[in-house]
């Protein structure tokens, strides 16, 4: 082998080695990219071809068929790898499964088989001895077949890359251009070789050509990030997009559409080509009219019948302009928003139902006299709204001292049998269902309570019911549970569970607020009672103790002249203080008892007060009231507290022997008069009075009434209050 061709082949070998190293390093890092594996196979086959050809021409041992066989192996694998890379680069890699890839191995393996069995078949060298590809211009039968096969693969690869090149712009066109140039070089080398013109007769021209192809791949990998930025073909995007895509020409005729548009229209594309737009868009004239007002784009929502089903569509219309800015057609994009519209409508219905339900719950809360009434009303609303068979509410008890652990008590229920209500009257928090809810802090659903061992046997007897348990938390603390069941195996939907959960939060908030309010009222009442006891009873008891000690001291010192009179006075005062303290205690005991003016009425409550307090304090008390007095609840409450304040003052300060209350009804007014025979006071001197008189005046002012106080020292006091009578439609029935 001459020195110059050997040096040239060494250069080619060096380039092949560099190409192989670069391709393997870059492609192995991006093995998931389309074409990466094919590039690695291409580079490895190229280096096998270059090394074996160099060693064969250099006469390196072993000389002969071994190196030439490796040369033919690389020469047959390289075009195959080029084709598979082009297929993947053109985004058609889904065609390449293992079976089709196995077919590409037939030709290289058959070439090796014919190569080594040529002495018997004569198909490879045709009796001319061992030759290289570059030395013999494909004179044997198999070499001609191999050439046709290889050129076919290269030609297909060029066509695929050419399609990509023609449809891409910018950087992607330059990237595909480098690949196209590299794929064209082997075809040009083959044409030159068959034309009989070979500028390097001592070198393999095809090896040089594929080396240049490898350099083109290197340029694309390094400069244009071939495997890193792989574009998606536009045709593939349009064909597979879920939105309908239609192209109209200048006369508004259909000239192209994608499969999604075929599905929306309900007709195949070959039947739609050339059809006017108003065939698929009945509102097309109005759309065109609106488009004239805004020629750049039009966004419109509408509906159309598709295969006997109405679909909601979002239609976007875009103009198509040529390079001169003249209108040549339109692009119509349809987006099927039927499911989204249905979801929005379902959400709106759920919001409306939730609003109505919450309004009913708030109404029940405003009308309820206590928590039990509110829970009962809430349960009826839940059962009716969610079409359920039964519902129960369990509230947490602080401590179950008998069992040593917390438990839940049945607060209200609907639809439960007597046995089920009895068994669910007390549920331990450690039970399976409650423990799961506490651990996960989310709703718990049981599809069939009749077969679930976690459900009490009394509830299992109700049959096939689905049970939903919703926890009620207040500040991350369990307040209780809501259990709701439905007949059959139909489960509660996700939106229903969300609404019941929101409802449970509102119920829990009301219960917590009501409990805090009751606690606040109880604490305030306790503080008032403590204050009143300290101001009246405690002082009188202290005076009683002091006077008793004085009397005891005088008795211990012995009786002196005039001491009997003093002792009589002391014991008289002791008896007076004791009686007054007893009056105060009876008053406090009465005030501790709850009153219900709405249910019992003003007359009944006043009678109870006179009997329980004044009647036991040796005060002659009498109530004279007319029948069917027409007063609203607000005015009855105000008159009761005015009478109570007056009676308390009489009991504590007036030392009266009798008290009379008159409740009379005139044509337009109602009169309340409280009269006693006590010590009285001077209204001019005590015009402002204490807190009691100020409270009475404020209450009279709130109900739009008038109050008059007449009092004479030593002759008693008369308090008169006049308020306007209510109409019969607003009057409350009298309860006797």
C-alpha positions in Angstrom: 0.0 0.0 0.0 1.4 3.4 -1.0 2.4 5.9 1.7 0.0 8.7 0.6 -3.2 6.5 0.4 -2.2 5.0 3.8 -1.9 8.4 5.3 -5.2 9.5 3.8 -6.8 6.4 5.2 -5.3 7.0 8.6 -6.9 10.5 8.5 -10.2 8.9 7.7 -9.7 6.4 10.5 -8.9 9.2 12.9 -12.1 11.1 11.9 -14.2 7.9 12.3 -12.8 7.4 15.7 -13.5 11.0 16.7 -17.0 10.7 15.3 -17.7 7.5 17.1 -16.4 8.8 20.5 -18.4 12.1 20.1 -21.6 10.4 19.0 -21.5 7.7 21.7 -20.8 10.2 24.5 -23.5 12.7 23.4 -26.1 10.1 22.5 -25.6 7.9 25.6 -26.6 10.9 27.8 -29.8 11.3 25.9 -30.7 7.6 25.2 -34.5 8.4 25.5 -34.3 11.0 22.7 -35.6 9.7 19.3 -32.7 8.5 17.1 -30.1 8.3 19.8 -29.7 4.5 19.6 -29.6 4.6 15.8 -26.8 7.2 15.9 -24.8 5.0 18.3 -25.2 2.0 16.0 -24.2 4.1 13.0 -21.0 5.3 14.7 -20.0 1.8 15.9 -20.6 0.4 12.4 -18.6 3.2 10.9 -15.6 2.6 13.2 -15.7 -1.1 12.5 -15.7 -0.4 8.7 -12.8 2.1 9.0 -10.6 0.0 11.2 -11.1 -3.2 9.4 -10.6 -1.6 5.9 -7.4 0.1 7.2 -6.0 -3.1 8.6 -6.9 -5.0 5.5 -5.2 -2.5 3.2 -2.2 -2.3 5.5 -1.7 -6.0 5.5 -2.0 -6.5 9.2 -2.2 -10.1 10.4 -4.4 -12.0 10.0 -4.5 -11.0 6.4 -7.4 -12.0 4.1 -11.1 -12.6 4.6 -11.3 -11.7 8.3 -10.7 -7.9 7.9 -12.7 -7.9 4.7 -15.6 -9.6 6.4 -15.6 -6.9 9.1 -15.5 -4.3 6.3 -18.6 -5.7 4.6 -20.3 -5.9 8.0 -19.8 -2.2 8.7 -20.7 -1.3 5.1 -24.1 -3.1 5.4 -25.0 -1.9 8.9 -24.2 1.8 8.3 -27.1 2.5 5.8 -29.5 0.6 7.9 -28.7 2.7 10.9 -29.0 5.8 8.8 -32.5 4.8 7.7 -33.7 4.0 11.3 -32.4 7.3 12.5 -34.2 9.1 9.7 -37.5 7.3 10.6 -37.2 8.3 14.3 -36.1 11.9 13.4 -39.2 12.2 11.2 -41.4 11.2 14.3 -42.3 7.8 12.8 -40.5 5.8 15.4 -43.8 4.1 16.3 -43.3 2.0 13.2 -40.1 0.5 14.5 -41.0 -2.5 16.7 -38.7 -5.4 17.4 -40.1 -7.5 14.5 -39.4 -4.8 11.9 -36.0 -4.1 13.4 -35.2 -7.9 13.1 -35.9 -7.7 9.4 -33.1 -5.1 9.0 -30.6 -7.7 10.3 -31.4 -10.2 7.4 -29.3 -8.5 4.8 -26.1 -8.0 6.8 -26.3 -11.6 8.1 -27.0 -13.0 4.6 -24.0 -11.0 3.3 -21.7 -12.5 5.9 -23.1 -16.0 5.1 -22.5 -15.6 1.3 -19.1 -14.0 1.9 -17.8 -17.0 3.9 -19.4 -19.6 1.6 -18.4 -18.0 -1.7 -16.1 -20.9 -2.7 -19.2 -23.1 -2.9 -21.8 -20.6 -4.2 -19.8 -18.1 -6.3 -22.3 -15.4 -5.6 -20.1 -12.9 -3.7 -16.9 -12.6 -5.7 -18.0 -14.4 -8.9 -14.7 -16.3 -9.1 -12.5 -13.2 -9.0 -11.0 -13.8 -5.6 -11.0 -11.7 -2.5 -11.7 -8.0 -3.4 -12.7 -4.9 -1.5 -15.8 -2.9 -2.2 -13.9 0.0 -3.6 -11.7 -2.3 -5.8 -14.5 -4.1 -7.7 -17.4 -1.9 -8.9 -20.1 -4.4 -7.8 -19.4 -6.9 -10.5 -20.8 -9.9 -8.6 -24.5 -10.8 -8.3 -24.8 -10.3 -4.6 -22.8 -7.1 -4.6 -25.2 -5.7 -7.1 -28.1 -6.7 -4.9 -26.4 -5.3 -1.9 -25.8 -2.0 -3.7 -29.5 -1.7 -4.7 -30.5 -2.5 -1.2 -28.1 0.1 0.4 -29.0 2.8 -2.1 -32.7 2.2 -1.5 -32.2 2.6 2.3 -30.3 5.8 1.7 -32.9 7.2 -0.7 -35.7 6.5 1.7 -33.7 8.2 4.5 -33.1 11.3 2.2 -36.8 11.5 1.4 -37.8 11.4 5.1 -35.3 14.1 6.1 -36.3 16.2 3.0 -39.9 16.2 4.2 -38.8 17.4 7.6 -36.6 20.1 6.0 -39.4 21.4 3.9 -41.8 21.9 6.7 -39.6 23.4 9.4 -38.4 27.0 10.0 -35.6 28.7 11.7 -33.2 26.6 13.8 -35.1 23.5 13.1 -34.6 23.9 9.3 -30.9 24.4 9.8 -30.8 21.3 12.0 -32.6 19.2 9.5 -30.5 20.8 6.7 -27.3 19.4 8.3 -28.9 16.0 8.5 -30.1 16.2 4.9 -26.7 17.2 3.6 -25.0 14.3 5.4 -27.6 11.8 4.0 -27.1 13.1 0.4 -23.3 12.6 0.4 -23.3 8.7 0.2 -25.8 8.9 -2.7 -23.6 11.3 -4.6 -20.6 9.1 -3.9 -22.4 6.1 -5.2 -23.4 8.0 -8.4 -19.7 9.1 -8.9 -18.5 5.6 -8.3 -21.0 4.0 -10.8 -20.1 6.7 -13.4 -16.5 5.4 -13.3 -15.0 8.4 -11.8 -13.2 7.8 -8.5 -10.7 10.4 -7.4 -9.4 8.0 -4.8 -9.0 4.6 -6.4 -7.0 3.3 -3.6 -9.6 4.3 -1.0 -13.2 3.3 -0.3 -15.2 6.2 -1.6 -18.3 5.1 0.3 -16.3 5.0 3.5 -15.3 8.6 2.9 -18.9 9.6 2.2 -20.3 8.1 5.3 -17.5 9.7 7.3 -18.7 13.0 6.0 -22.2 12.0 7.0 -20.9 11.4 10.5 -19.3 14.8 10.6 -22.7 16.3 9.6 -24.3 14.5 12.5 -21.6 15.8 14.8 -22.3 19.3 13.6 -26.0 18.9 14.2 -25.4 17.4 17.7 -23.0 20.1 18.9 -24.2 23.2 17.1 -28.0 22.6 16.7 -28.6 20.3 19.8 -29.9 17.6 17.6 -31.0 15.2 20.3 -31.9 17.9 22.8 -34.3 20.0 20.7 -36.3 17.5 18.7 -39.2 19.3 17.0 -42.7 17.8 16.6 -44.0 17.6 13.1 -46.8 20.1 12.5 -48.9 17.6 10.5 -48.7 15.3 13.5 -49.9 18.1 15.9 -52.8 19.0 13.7 -53.9 15.4 13.0 -53.8 14.4 16.7 -55.0 17.6 18.3 -58.3 17.2 20.3 -59.7 20.5 18.9 -61.4 20.5 15.6 -59.4 22.3 12.9 -61.0 23.4 9.6 -59.5 25.5 6.7 -61.8 27.6 4.6 -60.8 29.2 1.3 -61.7 32.7 0.2 -65.2 31.6 -0.8 -65.7 30.0 2.7 -65.5 26.4 1.3 -63.9 23.6 3.3 -60.5 22.7 1.9 -59.0 20.9 4.8 -59.8 19.5 8.3 -58.4 17.2 10.9 -59.9 14.0 12.4 -61.2 15.8 15.5 -63.3 18.1 13.2 -64.6 15.0 11.4 -65.8 13.6 14.7 -67.5 16.9 15.7 -69.2 17.3 12.3 -70.1 13.7 12.0 -69.0 13.2 8.4 -65.7 12.0 6.8 -63.4 14.5 5.2 -63.9 13.3 1.6 -67.6 14.2 1.9 -66.8 17.7 3.3 -64.2 18.9 0.8 -65.5 21.8 -1.2 -68.7 22.1 0.9 -69.8 25.6 2.1 -69.1 26.6 5.7 -72.8 27.1 6.5 -73.3 23.3 6.1 -71.4 22.7 9.3 -72.0 26.2 10.9 -75.6 27.2 10.6 -74.8 30.5 12.2 -72.1 31.2 9.7 -73.6 34.4 8.3 -73.9 35.9 11.8 -70.3 34.8 12.6 -69.1 36.5 9.4 -71.0 39.7 10.4 -69.4 39.8 13.8 -66.0 39.0 12.3 -66.4 42.2 10.2 -66.4 44.3 13.4 -63.2 42.6 14.6 -61.4 41.2 11.6 -58.3 39.9 13.5 -60.0 37.2 15.5 -63.4 36.0 16.7 -64.2 34.0 19.8 -67.7 32.7 20.2 -69.5 30.1 22.3 -72.4 28.1 20.8 -74.1 24.7 20.5 -74.7 22.3 17.7 -76.4 18.9 17.3 -73.8 16.1 16.7 -75.3 12.7 16.1 -78.5 13.6 17.8 -76.7 15.0 20.8 -76.3 18.7 21.6 -72.6 19.7 22.1 -71.3 23.0 23.5 -68.5 24.4 21.4 -66.0 27.3 21.6 -65.4 28.5 18.1 -62.3 30.6 17.2 -62.1 32.2 13.7 -58.7 33.4 12.5 -58.0 35.1 9.1 -55.4 33.6 6.7 -53.3 36.2 4.8 -50.8 35.9 2.0 -47.5 37.6 2.0 -49.1 40.7 0.4 -51.6 40.9 3.3 -54.6 39.8 1.2 -57.2 37.5 2.8 -57.1 34.1 1.3 -59.2 32.1 3.8 -60.0 31.4 7.4 -58.9 28.9 10.1 -61.8 27.7 12.2 -60.8 26.0 15.5 -63.5 24.2 17.5 -63.1 23.2 21.1 -65.7 20.9 22.6 -66.5 22.3 26.0 -69.6 20.1 26.6 -68.1 18.3 29.6 -66.7 21.5 31.1 -70.1 23.2 30.6 -71.8 20.2 32.3 -69.4 20.4 35.2 -69.9 24.2 35.5 -73.7 23.7 35.5 -73.5 20.9 38.0 -71.3 23.1 40.2 -73.8 26.0 39.9 -76.7 23.7 40.8 -74.6 22.4 43.8 -73.9 26.0 44.9 -77.6 26.9 44.5 -78.7 23.8 46.5 -76.0 24.6 49.1 -77.2 28.2 49.4 -80.8 27.0 49.9 -79.7 24.4 52.4 -77.5 26.8 54.4 -80.3 29.3 54.4 -82.7 26.7 55.8 -80.1 25.8 58.5 -79.5 29.4 59.5 -83.3 29.9 59.6 -83.6 26.9 61.9 -80.8 28.3 64.1 -82.5 31.7 64.4 -85.9 30.0 65.4 -84.5 27.3 67.6 -85.0 27.8 71.4 -82.1 25.4 72.2 -79.5 23.1 70.6 -81.8 20.1 70.4 -84.4 22.0 68.4 -81.7 23.2 66.0 -80.3 19.7 65.5 -83.7 18.2 64.8 -84.4 20.8 62.2 -81.0 20.4 60.6 -81.5 16.6 60.3 -84.7 17.0 58.5 -83.1 19.3 56.0 -80.2 16.9 55.5 -82.4 13.9 54.9 -84.6 15.7 52.5 -81.9 17.4 50.5 -79.7 14.3 50.0 -82.5 11.9 49.6 -81.5 9.7 52.5 -83.3 7.3 54.7 -81.9 8.1 58.1 -79.6 10.6 59.8 -78.1 10.9 63.3 -75.9 13.4 65.1 -73.6 12.3 67.9 -72.0 14.9 70.2 -68.9 14.4 72.3 -69.2 14.1 76.1 -66.3 15.4 78.1 -65.7 12.2 80.2 -67.3 8.9 80.8 -66.1 8.2 84.3 -67.7 4.8 84.4 -65.7 3.4 81.4 -62.7 5.7 81.8 -62.8 7.1 78.2 -64.6 9.7 76.1 -67.8 8.8 74.3 -70.3 10.3 71.9 -73.9 10.7 72.9 -76.9 10.6 70.5 -78.1 14.2 70.3 -80.7 13.9 67.5 -81.8 11.4 64.9 -84.3 10.7 62.2 -85.3 7.4 60.5 -83.7 5.1 63.1 -85.5 2.2 64.7 -86.0 2.1 68.4 -83.4 -0.6 68.7 -80.9 1.3 66.5 -81.4 4.5 68.4 -81.0 2.7 71.7 -77.7 1.0 70.6 -76.4 4.3 69.2 -77.3 6.4 72.3 -73.7 6.1 73.5 -70.8 5.3 71.2 -67.3 4.9 72.5 -64.6 7.0 70.7 -62.4 4.0 70.6 -64.8 2.1 68.3 -63.5 1.2 64.8 -65.6 3.8 62.9 -64.9 6.7 65.2 -61.2 5.8 65.6 -60.7 5.8 61.8 -62.4 9.2 61.4 -60.2 10.6 64.2 -57.1 9.2 62.7 -57.7 10.4 59.1 -59.9 13.4 59.9 -62.0 12.9 56.8 -65.4 11.4 55.9 -65.7 7.7 56.2 -67.9 5.7 53.7 -69.3 2.2 54.1 -71.0 0.8 51.0 -73.1 -1.8 52.7 -73.7 -1.7 56.5 -75.5 -5.1 56.4 -72.2 -6.9 55.9 -69.7 -4.6 57.6 -68.6 -5.9 61.1 -67.7 -2.3 62.2 -71.4 -1.4 62.2 -73.6 -2.3 65.3 -75.9 -5.3 64.8 -79.0 -3.2 65.4 -78.1 -1.0 62.4 -77.1 -4.0 60.3 -80.7 -5.2 60.6 -81.8 -2.2 58.6 -80.7 -4.0 55.5 -78.6 -2.9 52.5 -77.7 0.7 53.2 -74.7 2.9 52.4 -73.5 4.9 55.4 -71.5 8.1 55.3 -69.9 9.4 58.5 -68.8 13.1 58.6 -66.7 14.4 61.4 -67.4 17.8 63.1 -64.3 19.5 64.2 -63.9 22.8 66.0 -60.3 24.1 66.2 -59.0 20.6 65.4 -61.0 19.2 68.3 -63.7 16.6 67.6 -67.1 18.0 68.5 -69.2 15.1 67.1 -70.2 13.1 64.1 -73.0 13.2 61.5 -74.1 9.8 60.1 -76.3 9.7 57.0 -77.5 6.6 55.2 -79.1 5.9 51.8 -81.0 2.9 50.5 -79.4 0.7 47.9 -75.8 0.5 46.9 -75.7 3.9 45.3 -72.8 5.8 47.0 -72.7 9.4 47.9 -71.1 11.4 45.1 -68.0 13.5 45.6 -69.9 16.8 45.3 -72.5 15.5 47.8 -69.8 14.6 50.3 -68.3 18.0 49.9 -71.6 19.7 50.6 -72.4 17.6 53.6 -68.9 18.3 55.0 -69.5 22.0 54.6 -72.8 21.7 56.3 -71.2 19.7 59.1 -68.8 22.6 59.6 -71.7 25.1 59.9 -73.5 22.9 62.4 -70.4 22.4 64.4 -69.8 26.2 64.4 -73.4 26.9 65.6 -73.1 24.3 68.4 -69.7 25.6 69.5 -71.0 29.3 69.4 -74.1 28.4 71.3 -72.2 26.6 74.0 -69.8 29.5 74.4 -72.8 31.9 74.6 -74.5 29.8 77.2 -71.2 29.5 79.2 -70.8 33.3 79.0 -74.4 33.9 80.2 -73.9 31.4 83.0 -70.7 33.0 84.1 -72.3 36.5 84.0 -75.3 35.3 86.0 -73.0 33.7 88.6 -71.0 36.9 88.9 -74.3 38.9 89.3 -75.5 36.5 92.0 -72.2 36.7 93.8 -72.3 40.5 93.7 -75.9 40.7 94.8 -75.3 38.2 97.6 -72.3 40.2 98.8 -74.2 43.5 98.6 -77.4 42.4 100.5 -77.5 39.0 102.1 -73.9 38.9 103.2 -74.1 42.4 104.7 -77.3 41.5 106.6 -75.8 38.2 107.8 -72.7 40.0 109.0 -74.9 42.6 110.8 -76.9 39.7 112.3 -73.8 38.0 113.6 -72.5 41.3 115.0 -75.7 42.1 116.9 -75.9 38.5 118.2 -72.4 38.8 119.6 -73.3 42.1 121.3 -76.3 40.6 122.9 -74.3 37.6 124.0 -71.7 39.9 125.6 -74.3 41.8 127.5 -75.8 38.6 128.8 -72.4 37.4 129.9 -71.7 40.7 131.7 -74.9 40.5 133.7 -78.1 42.4 133.5 -78.0 46.0 134.7 -80.7 48.6 135.1 -82.1 49.4 131.6 -80.3 46.4 130.0 -83.6 44.6 129.4 -84.8 47.4 127.0 -81.5 47.3 125.1 -81.6 43.5 124.7 -85.2 43.7 123.5 -84.2 46.2 120.9 -81.2 44.1 119.9 -83.2 40.9 119.5 -85.8 42.9 117.6 -83.1 44.0 115.1 -81.8 40.5 114.9 -85.2 39.2 113.9 -85.6 42.0 111.4 -82.3 41.2 109.7 -83.0 37.5 109.7 -86.3 38.1 108.0 -84.8 40.4 105.4 -82.0 37.9 104.7 -84.6 35.2 104.3 -86.5 37.4 101.8 -83.3 38.0 99.8 -82.5 34.3 99.7 -86.0 33.5 98.4 -85.6 36.1 95.8 -82.3 34.6 94.7 -83.7 31.1 94.6 -86.6 32.4 92.4 -84.2 34.2 90.0 -82.2 31.0 89.6 -85.2 29.3 88.1 -85.5 29.7 84.3 -88.6 31.5 83.0 -90.3 31.3 79.6 -92.4 34.3 78.8 -93.2 33.2 75.3 -94.7 29.9 76.5 -96.3 30.9 79.8 -97.1 34.6 79.4 -96.6 37.7 81.5 -99.6 37.1 83.9 -98.5 33.6 84.8 -94.9 34.5 85.4 -95.9 37.5 87.7 -98.2 35.2 89.6 -95.4 32.7 90.1 -93.1 35.5 91.3 -95.6 36.9 93.9 -96.3 33.4 95.2 -92.7 32.3 95.4 -91.1 35.5 96.9 -93.6 38.0 98.3 -96.1 35.4 99.5 -93.4 33.7 101.6 -92.1 37.0 102.9 -95.3 37.9 104.9 -96.3 40.5 102.2 -99.8 40.5 101.1 -99.5 40.4 97.3 -102.3 40.6 94.7 -102.3 40.6 90.9 -105.4 42.0 89.1 -105.1 41.4 85.3 -107.5 41.6 82.4 -108.0 38.7 80.0 -106.5 38.5 76.5 -104.1 41.4 76.8 -102.6 42.1 73.4 -98.9 42.7 73.7 -95.9 41.5 71.7 -93.2 39.4 73.3 -90.8 42.3 73.3 -93.2 44.4 75.4 -94.1 41.6 77.7 -90.4 41.0 78.4 -89.9 44.7 79.1 -92.9 44.9 81.5 -91.8 41.8 83.3 -88.3 43.2 84.0 -89.8 46.6 85.0 -92.2 44.8 87.5 -89.3 42.7 88.8 -87.2 45.7 89.4 -90.0 47.4 91.3 -90.8 44.3 93.4 -87.1 43.9 94.2 -86.9 47.5 95.5 -90.1 47.0 97.6 -88.7 43.7 99.0 -85.4 45.2 100.0 -86.0 48.8 100.9 -89.7 49.6 101.3 -90.6 47.4 104.4 -94.1 47.1 102.9 -96.8 44.9 104.3 -98.8 44.7 101.0 -98.3 45.1 97.3 -100.8 45.3 94.5 -100.2 44.8 90.7 -102.7 46.0 88.2 -102.5 44.9 84.5 -105.3 46.6 82.6 -106.1 46.8 78.9 -107.7 49.9 77.3 -108.7 50.6 73.8 -105.2 51.7 72.7 -103.0 51.2 75.7 -102.0 48.7 78.3 -101.4 49.9 81.9 -99.1 48.3 84.4 -99.4 49.7 88.0 -97.4 48.5 91.0 -98.5 49.9 94.4 -97.1 49.3 97.9 -97.7 50.6 101.4 -94.0 50.8 102.3 -91.9 53.7 103.6 -91.8 55.5 100.3 -89.3 58.2 99.3 -89.1 61.8 98.2 -89.1 61.8 94.3 -87.8 65.4 94.2 -84.9 64.5 96.5 -84.2 61.2 94.8 -85.1 62.3 91.3 -82.3 60.4 89.6 -82.6 57.4 91.8 -80.3 54.4 91.7 -79.5 51.9 89.0 -82.9 50.2 89.4 -84.9 53.3 88.5 -82.6 54.1 85.6 -83.0 50.6 84.2 -86.8 50.9 84.5 -86.7 54.2 82.6 -84.5 52.7 79.8 -86.8 49.7 79.3 -89.9 52.0 79.1 -88.1 54.1 76.5 -87.2 51.1 74.4 -90.8 50.0 74.0 -92.1 53.6 73.4 -94.0 53.8 76.7 -94.4 56.3 79.6 -93.7 55.8 83.3 -94.8 57.8 86.3 -93.6 57.4 89.9 -95.7 58.8 92.8 -94.2 58.3 96.3 -94.7 59.9 99.7 -92.5 59.2 102.6 -94.3 57.0 105.1 -97.2 56.3 102.7 -95.8 54.1 100.0 -95.1 54.2 96.3 -97.1 53.8 93.1 -95.4 53.2 89.7 -97.5 53.4 86.6 -96.3 52.3 83.1 -98.4 52.8 80.0 -97.5 51.2 76.6 -99.3 51.0 73.3 -101.4 48.0 72.6 -100.5 45.7 69.7 -102.9 44.9 66.9 -104.7 41.6 67.0 -102.7 40.2 64.1 -99.5 40.7 66.2 -101.0 39.7 69.5 -99.9 36.5 71.0 -102.4 33.9 72.4 -102.7 33.9 76.2 -101.6 30.7 78.0 -103.2 30.1 81.3 
